[in-house]
Amino acid sequence: MVKVIHLTPGEVQHFVNVASKCDFDIDISYNRYIVDAKSFLGVYGLDLRRPLKVSYDGYNSEFEEMLQSLAAAS
């Protein structure tokens, strides 16, 4: 599954905390940079001014709710 989100620097810690509770791999990317979404430094190092693509294969209700709240306008 792939979703597009916007993160602010203040939301990174919460995003990483929720992603870390998931028992499946989650990648977050911008252009050619792909990082583990469970890595605070990796996520914080991305250009947070741009839409970020979250890729994952699994389901966690808390993670889905968070992605919904961070969803980028289409």
N, C-alpha and C positions, 0 to 999 in steps of 0.2 A: 504494500500500500504506500502511496506517496501523497503527502499533503504539503501545502505551502503555508508558511507562518511568518509572522514578524515578531522579533524578540527585542526587548530593550535590555540594556545592561542590568537593570534591576530584576528582570525576570529570569535571567540565566540560571541563577542558583536554584530557583524553584523548578525550572524545566529539567535540570540535571537530576535533582532529587527524585522527581516523579519518574523520569526515564530510568533511573537506576533501580527502581523497584520492579521493573519489567523483566521477565525471564526470557526475552528474545533480543536479538541485535537491533539497534537503532542507529542509523547514520543520519547526519545532518550535513547539508552541502550548500555551497554557493559557487557557481561556475565550476572550476575544476578542483576546488578544495573540498575534500570529504573527510569528516571527522566522526569519531565515536560520540554519539549524543550523551553518553554517560560520563564524558570527560569535561569537567568544568573548564579547564584551560583550553581544550580544543574548541569548545563552543564559544567561549569568550573571545577567542582569537579570530573568529570569523567577522566579516563586515556586517555588523548588526543593523546598518542603515538599509540593507537590501533584503528582499524576500529570501527566505531560507527554505530549502526543500528537505523534508523529513521523510526518510524511507525506512520501512519496517515490515516485518512479516509476523504478526501476532496480534493479540488483543488484550488490552488492560483498560477497564472502564475509567479509572482515574486519568490515565494517559490520554484516552480519547477525549474526555471532557476538557482537559488542558489544551489539547490541540484545537478543539473547537473554539475555545476562548481566544486563542492566539492566531486563528486563521486569517490569512491575508485576503483582502477583498479581491474578488475576481474581476 
